[in-house]
Every structure is written in structure tokens, then in C-alpha cells.
Amino acid sequence: MILLTGATGYIGSHTWIELLEGSFQVVGVDNLSNSSLDRLGEVSTISKGGPIFIEGDIRDKGLLTNIFSKYPITHVIHLAGLKDVRESMVNEKQYFDVNVEGLRNLLEVMRAHNCFKIIFSSSAAVYGQSATSPISEKSIPVPTNYYGETKLDGERLLAEEFNKIPAINSVSLRYFNVAGSHPSGLLFDSVLTTSHSLFSEIAKVLIGEKSSLCIYGDDWDTKDGTCIRDYLHVVDLVKGHLAAMKLLDSSDGLFTINLGLGHGQSVRDVISSYEHVVGKKIPQCIASKRMGDVGVSFADIDSAIQLIEWRPTHSLSDMCLDSYRVLMTSVELTKSTKAIKRS
Ligand SMILES: NC(=O)c1ccc[n+]([C@@H]2O[C@H](COP(=O)([O-])OP(=O)(O)OC[C@H]3O[C@@H](n4cnc5c(N)ncnc54)[C@H](O)[C@@H]3O)[C@@H](O)[C@H]2O)c1
């Protein structure tokens, strides 16, 4: 049985569906600090499975102990965490507490219950500015924000656990920029419009929350002057977790693997792909470069190909199409909810 933390979040709910569709038994846990119980209905509808969910905090040792005592957990997929880079710079204590101490707590309870396999959601934020693209896992990590520091600390905790006897085996997956949504269009997520990602900013313009899309710098040393990033469809990302579980089932080890598309797309590439899907122009403005940004960042995915036999199959256009589909469904839903309330 798999313990999925952060189960009702953006990546968590997509992972949950994939696991249930693959007939895995899953216990989901989340404190709902950045998600809602609505996800349970959506996960259940799409996967046609009955999710087992426990509302609670990964820092609560009593809660985790109860879960491990009640269910025969063999694997943990640990996604629960805080992920806002800007917020992490002003709220270091909270980020340390959840992202680092939360993982430490989880590892202690795992060890006490003889559970020795964990997949950890790390981030490309561990690399910072120094790495040259394509960025391989061998690049020396030098995070430039506190969020990235907490992810690197998490990886270090896993390394300590691997050096103990018996070892806890782990795969740290360093995600690049995750985008898109479940192709059914039924999995709504606030991340569509609440994060500061490029996809989220485009969504804000499309639903009229913002009048134009801000492009941070158009004089980078890139083909069109805008930043280049590696965008990966959330469904591909999730499949990477299932592949990583297979690796843990066949080999002991401490693994670190990039998950990205393996090539970069400029901000203008993303905008024009989105415009093609929507069938209209997205209003834009140019702002100055943000401090700490890098011009080009994309992943070397050779380790993922070699170690877990994983390759992404979704294109940038799929990410735009699936994001737009779920955005439009949620707009329609909001309209009809308002209409029902009025009548
Ligand atoms: N989305 C991305 O592009 C991206 C990129 C790199 C890494 N990550 C990492 O992947 C993980 C999942 O990201 P996401 O995009 O799904 O974020 P998300 O915020 O949608 O999901 C995280 C979930 O964790 C829950 N949570 C937070 N603190 C908790 C706690 N103390 N106890 C229990 N639950 C708690 C939240 O309620 C939320 O549902 C995070 O650890 C994030 O740092 C995400």
C-alpha cells in the first residue's frame, strides 16, 4: 500500500488518479492548507475508485503513527510541502518546518514501521543559477532561494537515511516546470490561477483577472530574447513516479533523477502555442528582468531514460490545450454555480 502525502494538491491529485487507475492501494494524506476536499470527488469520478483520505499534517507524528499502524504501507510518495519561492524568502521558518522537519518526521515514522522506500518531490530549484543547460544531476547544486534550500536539505536527509542500517532507499525527483492538467478537464486546481508560473499568469489574463501578461525581460541571450524554461506535462511527471517506484522495487539505492521535457521553450513559444489553442492574441507587456532569474534552464533527462526508462510523451501544445480545457470548464462551473445561487 502506498502513502501519498500532499494527495489533494495539484501533482498529488494527478498522482492519485494514476495510482488508482493502476490498481494500487493508496492512502492519501493532506492538511488542505493549499487544496480542498473537492479533489476527492474529482479523483473518485475520474479513477472510478474510492480514495482513502486522512486529513492531517505530516508534522503530526501521532497521526502518521496511526496511519502506519492501521495500513500496511510499503512505499511513500512524499509530495506534501510548501512551494512558493517568494513566500519562502520571507517565511523561512515555516518553509523549514514543513519541507524539512515534515520529511524528518515522516522518515522517523517510516523507520519505526519498517517502511524503506520513498519517492521525494525535489525541484530544479536546487540547481540555482550556476548550472549550465542541459542541467544534469551531477551539476553542483547552489540554490538561490530558500525554497530550493529546503529541497536540498530534504535530499540530504534522505542521504543520511541511506547511510543508516537498515537503509531507507529513495528516489529524489527534481521536477522542472510542471504544467497542464488531466486530459478529462475534470480535475480543477487553484494552481491554474493562483501560482506565479507562466501558465498561471496566462490563465489570469484569459479569465480577465489581469489585463496583460508580463514578460520579464526581452533581451536575454536567447533566440527571441525571452527566458527559456523546461515545461513538463503533469501526466508525464506522474508517470515518472510510477517508474521510480519500479526502480525502488528492483534496486536498493539513493537516486536523484531530473524530470523535465529535456529541452527548453521560450516564454514567447509558450504564449504562441497557447494563442494557437485559444484562437486569439494574449495581450502582453515587457517588464524588467527579475532578480535571480537565469536566461536558460532545461533538464538533461538521460538518467530518467536510463534508470527508470521514462520519457515524456506530451508536447507543449498538449500542456496548453489541457490547461485551457480545465480553465474553461471551471469558468463554466463558476458561472452556473452563480446562476443557481441567483435563482
Ligand atoms: N508544481 C511544480 O511545478 C513543482 C515543481 C517542483 C517541485 N514541486 C514540489 O512538488 C510537491 C507538490 O507540488 P504541487 O504543485 O502539487 O503543490 P500543491 O501546493 O498543489 O500541493 C501540495 C499539497 O501539500 C499539502 N500540504 C502542505 N503542507 C502540508 C503539511 N504540513 N501536511 C500535510 N499536507 C501539507 C497542501 O495542502 C497541498 O495540497 C511540492 O513538494 C512542491 O515543492 C512542485
The ligand as a MOL file (V3000), in Angstrom:
LIG
                    3D

  0  0  0     0  0            999 V3000
M  V30 BEGIN CTAB
M  V30 COUNTS 44 48 0 0 0
M  V30 BEGIN ATOM
M  V30 1 N 4.2730 22.3630 -9.1910 0
M  V30 2 C 5.5440 22.4510 -9.5700 0
M  V30 3 O 5.8630 22.9930 -10.6450 0
M  V30 4 C 6.6240 21.8560 -8.6960 0
M  V30 5 C 7.9600 21.9310 -9.1530 0
M  V30 6 C 8.9630 21.3810 -8.3560 0
M  V30 7 C 8.6460 20.7410 -7.1560 0
M  V30 8 N 7.3500 20.7130 -6.7360 0 CHG=1
M  V30 9 C 7.0640 20.0580 -5.4490 0
M  V30 10 O 6.0630 19.0800 -5.6390 0
M  V30 11 C 5.2620 18.9690 -4.4680 0
M  V30 12 C 3.7950 19.0820 -4.8750 0
M  V30 13 O 3.6140 20.3320 -5.5380 0
M  V30 14 P 2.1990 20.8180 -6.0430 0
M  V30 15 O 2.4480 21.6830 -7.2180 0
M  V30 16 O 1.2520 19.6880 -6.1550 0 CHG=-1
M  V30 17 O 1.7930 21.7520 -4.8280 0
M  V30 18 P 0.3890 21.8900 -4.0830 0
M  V30 19 O 0.5100 23.0320 -3.1550 0
M  V30 20 O -0.7300 21.8830 -5.0480 0
M  V30 21 O 0.3510 20.5130 -3.2550 0
M  V30 22 C 0.9980 20.3420 -2.0280 0
M  V30 23 C -0.0140 19.7800 -1.0490 0
M  V30 24 O 0.6270 19.6060 0.2100 0
M  V30 25 C -0.2950 19.9840 1.2220 0
M  V30 26 N 0.4900 20.3340 2.4100 0
M  V30 27 C 1.2710 21.4300 2.6150 0
M  V30 28 N 1.8200 21.3730 3.8420 0
M  V30 29 C 1.3940 20.2290 4.4140 0
M  V30 30 C 1.6110 19.6190 5.6780 0
M  V30 31 N 2.3780 20.2040 6.6110 0
M  V30 32 N 0.9880 18.4430 5.9480 0
M  V30 33 C 0.1830 17.8470 5.0220 0
M  V30 34 N -0.0640 18.3820 3.8180 0
M  V30 35 C 0.5290 19.5580 3.5190 0
M  V30 36 C -1.0840 21.1460 0.6450 0
M  V30 37 O -2.3400 21.3110 1.2480 0
M  V30 38 C -1.2090 20.7280 -0.8230 0
M  V30 39 O -2.4060 20.0220 -1.0590 0
M  V30 40 C 5.7090 20.0730 -3.5240 0
M  V30 41 O 6.5490 19.4930 -2.5540 0
M  V30 42 C 6.4970 21.0110 -4.4100 0
M  V30 43 O 7.5170 21.6670 -3.7150 0
M  V30 44 C 6.3460 21.2480 -7.4780 0
M  V30 END ATOM
M  V30 BEGIN BOND
M  V30 1 1 1 2
M  V30 2 2 2 3
M  V30 3 1 2 4
M  V30 4 1 4 5
M  V30 5 2 4 44
M  V30 6 2 5 6
M  V30 7 1 6 7
M  V30 8 2 7 8
M  V30 9 1 8 9
M  V30 10 1 8 44
M  V30 11 1 9 10
M  V30 12 1 9 42
M  V30 13 1 10 11
M  V30 14 1 11 12
M  V30 15 1 11 40
M  V30 16 1 12 13
M  V30 17 1 13 14
M  V30 18 2 14 15
M  V30 19 1 14 16
M  V30 20 1 14 17
M  V30 21 1 17 18
M  V30 22 2 18 19
M  V30 23 1 18 20
M  V30 24 1 18 21
M  V30 25 1 21 22
M  V30 26 1 22 23
M  V30 27 1 23 24
M  V30 28 1 23 38
M  V30 29 1 24 25
M  V30 30 1 25 26
M  V30 31 1 25 36
M  V30 32 1 26 27
M  V30 33 1 26 35
M  V30 34 2 27 28
M  V30 35 1 28 29
M  V30 36 1 29 30
M  V30 37 2 29 35
M  V30 38 1 30 31
M  V30 39 2 30 32
M  V30 40 1 32 33
M  V30 41 2 33 34
M  V30 42 1 34 35
M  V30 43 1 36 37
M  V30 44 1 36 38
M  V30 45 1 38 39
M  V30 46 1 40 41
M  V30 47 1 40 42
M  V30 48 1 42 43
M  V30 END BOND
M  V30 END CTAB
M  END
